[in-house]
Amino acid sequence: MIYLELFIEFFKIGLFSVGGGLATLPFLNKLIDTKGWYNVSELTNMLAISESTPGPIGVNMATYVGFYVANILGAFVATFALVLPSYIVIIIISKFLSKFKNSGYVINVFNVIRPVVTGLIGVSFITIFNTAIFSYGFNIKKIIIFLIIFFLIIKYKKHPIFYIILGGLLGFIFKLN
């Protein structure tokens, strides 16, 4: 039964998370309330690991959640269910794209979808930010490290791996929990 639930939930996520891997976050956040498979803190950890490992974030998150909920078979089911809608939609779109690519209706739909997806990602960012910074009580070290890393990212534009490793090292050195 858990495999069917995983398939249905991740098929829906794959079908409606327009905009890439981060667009899955609002749906994964909603699963906390509806399914209770994990909590916000665990979701934050899953996101950190998914960001740190090779591959698309959405697929990594599906694999991680599936494994977390139902081991290896759960990982396969969740990942397959997440990517299946994309294959179906791409096959359908490829048949009709040449006819509608310049359609005003299609352009208007995407002009509306983009800000909606941005808003969904923004809400997820706020939830994850609050969990990452303020979990286990107020911690000034976390806020200072966040501000320093944020400044470095904006100023120096290094590869994300550099900041992930730096964050891991700082967390290890300062034992932030």
C-alpha distance (Angstrom), angle and dihedral (degrees) to the residues before:
residue distance angle dihedral
M1 . . .
I2 3.81 . .
Y3 3.80 90.1 .
L4 3.80 91.7 54.9
E5 3.82 90.0 48.4
L6 3.81 90.6 49.6
F7 3.80 90.8 48.5
I8 3.81 94.2 49.4
E9 3.81 95.0 45.1
F10 3.78 95.4 46.4
F11 3.81 92.8 42.3
K12 3.82 87.3 56.5
I13 3.80 90.6 46.8
G14 3.80 90.9 49.7
L15 3.79 91.3 47.5
F16 3.80 98.0 49.2
S17 3.82 106.7 27.4
V18 3.78 97.4 97.9
G19 3.79 114.5 178.8
G20 3.78 107.3 44.9
G21 3.78 138.1 -75.8
L22 3.79 97.5 -35.7
A23 3.80 88.7 57.0
T24 3.82 87.5 68.8
L25 3.82 91.1 65.6
P26 3.82 97.6 83.0
F27 3.80 89.5 51.8
L28 3.80 92.9 46.3
N29 3.79 88.9 47.6
K30 3.82 89.5 52.5
L31 3.82 90.3 53.2
I32 3.80 87.4 64.7
D33 3.81 89.3 65.9
T34 3.80 99.4 35.2
K35 3.81 102.7 38.5
G36 3.81 105.7 15.4
W37 3.79 91.2 -146.6
Y38 3.82 90.8 141.5
N39 3.81 139.7 -8.2
V40 3.82 133.1 -114.8
S41 3.79 92.7 -94.3
E42 3.81 91.3 52.8
L43 3.82 90.1 46.5
T44 3.79 89.1 53.5
N45 3.81 90.1 52.1
M46 3.80 90.6 47.8
L47 3.80 90.1 51.5
A48 3.80 92.2 49.3
I49 3.80 91.5 51.6
S50 3.82 92.8 43.2
E51 3.80 90.3 51.5
S52 3.80 90.6 48.4
T53 3.80 97.4 50.2
P54 3.80 127.1 73.5
G55 3.78 118.5 -94.6
P56 3.78 138.7 45.5
I57 3.79 114.8 -34.1
G58 3.80 94.6 -131.4
V59 3.80 93.1 52.3
N60 3.80 91.4 44.7
M61 3.81 90.6 50.2
A62 3.82 92.2 48.7
T63 3.78 91.0 49.1
Y64 3.80 92.2 47.2
V65 3.82 95.0 46.9
G66 3.80 92.1 44.8
F67 3.79 90.8 51.0
Y68 3.81 91.9 44.3
V69 3.80 91.6 51.9
A70 3.81 102.6 35.7
N71 3.82 111.3 4.1
I72 3.82 124.2 -120.3
L73 3.81 97.5 -22.8
G74 3.81 88.9 48.7
A75 3.81 89.4 53.3
F76 3.81 91.2 52.7
V77 3.81 93.2 45.8
A78 3.82 94.8 48.2
T79 3.80 93.4 45.5
F80 3.82 93.7 46.6
A81 3.81 91.4 47.1
L82 3.82 91.6 49.7
V83 3.81 95.5 52.5
L84 3.82 98.3 36.7
P85 3.83 95.6 79.9
S86 3.80 90.3 51.9
Y87 3.80 91.2 55.7
I88 3.79 91.8 47.5
V89 3.80 93.9 46.5
I90 3.82 93.3 45.9
I91 3.79 91.6 51.4
I92 3.81 91.0 50.3
I93 3.82 94.7 42.9
S94 3.79 93.4 48.3
K95 3.80 88.5 59.5
F96 3.81 93.6 53.9
L97 3.81 106.3 24.5
S98 3.76 98.0 95.6
K99 3.82 90.2 56.1
F100 3.80 97.7 48.4
K101 3.82 107.7 26.9
N102 3.82 92.5 104.7
S103 3.79 95.6 39.3
G104 3.79 114.7 130.2
Y105 3.80 89.7 -140.7
V106 3.80 92.9 55.7
I107 3.81 91.6 46.5
N108 3.82 91.1 49.2
V109 3.80 92.4 48.9
F110 3.82 91.3 54.4
N111 3.81 91.3 44.3
V112 3.81 88.2 59.0
I113 3.81 97.2 39.3
R114 3.84 93.9 55.6
P115 3.84 96.9 62.4
V116 3.81 91.1 42.4
V117 3.80 91.2 53.9
T118 3.81 89.8 46.1
G119 3.81 89.7 53.7
L120 3.80 92.0 49.1
I121 3.79 91.2 50.4
G122 3.82 89.9 46.8
V123 3.81 92.4 55.0
S124 3.79 90.4 48.9
F125 3.81 89.6 49.0
I126 3.80 91.0 54.3
T127 3.81 92.0 48.8
I128 3.79 93.4 48.3
F129 3.82 92.3 42.4
N130 3.80 90.9 54.0
T131 3.79 91.3 48.7
A132 3.81 94.5 45.5
I133 3.80 96.1 46.0
F134 3.79 103.9 30.6
S135 3.82 104.0 31.1
Y136 3.77 113.0 118.9
G137 3.79 90.3 21.2
F138 3.78 134.0 -60.6
N139 3.80 112.0 -36.3
I140 3.80 119.2 -177.9
K141 3.84 91.3 -165.5
K142 3.82 90.7 63.2
I143 3.79 92.1 50.2
I144 3.82 92.9 48.2
I145 3.82 92.2 48.0
F146 3.81 90.4 47.5
L147 3.81 91.6 51.7
I148 3.81 92.9 46.4
I149 3.82 93.3 48.7
F150 3.82 91.1 44.3
F151 3.81 90.2 52.2
L152 3.82 92.0 46.9
I153 3.81 92.1 49.8
I154 3.79 92.0 52.1
K155 3.81 95.5 42.4
Y156 3.81 104.0 39.4
K157 3.84 106.4 26.8
K158 3.81 94.3 -150.0
H159 3.78 122.4 168.3
P160 3.85 113.6 -75.6
I161 3.81 90.4 -118.6
F162 3.80 88.7 65.6
Y163 3.82 91.3 57.0
I164 3.79 93.5 43.2
I165 3.80 91.0 53.2
L166 3.81 91.3 43.4
G167 3.82 90.7 50.6
G168 3.79 91.5 48.4
L169 3.79 91.4 49.9
L170 3.80 92.7 47.9
G171 3.80 90.6 48.5
F172 3.79 90.0 50.5
I173 3.80 93.6 46.7
F174 3.81 96.9 45.0
K175 3.83 98.6 32.7
L176 3.80 91.6 -140.6
N177 3.81 100.3 -165.5
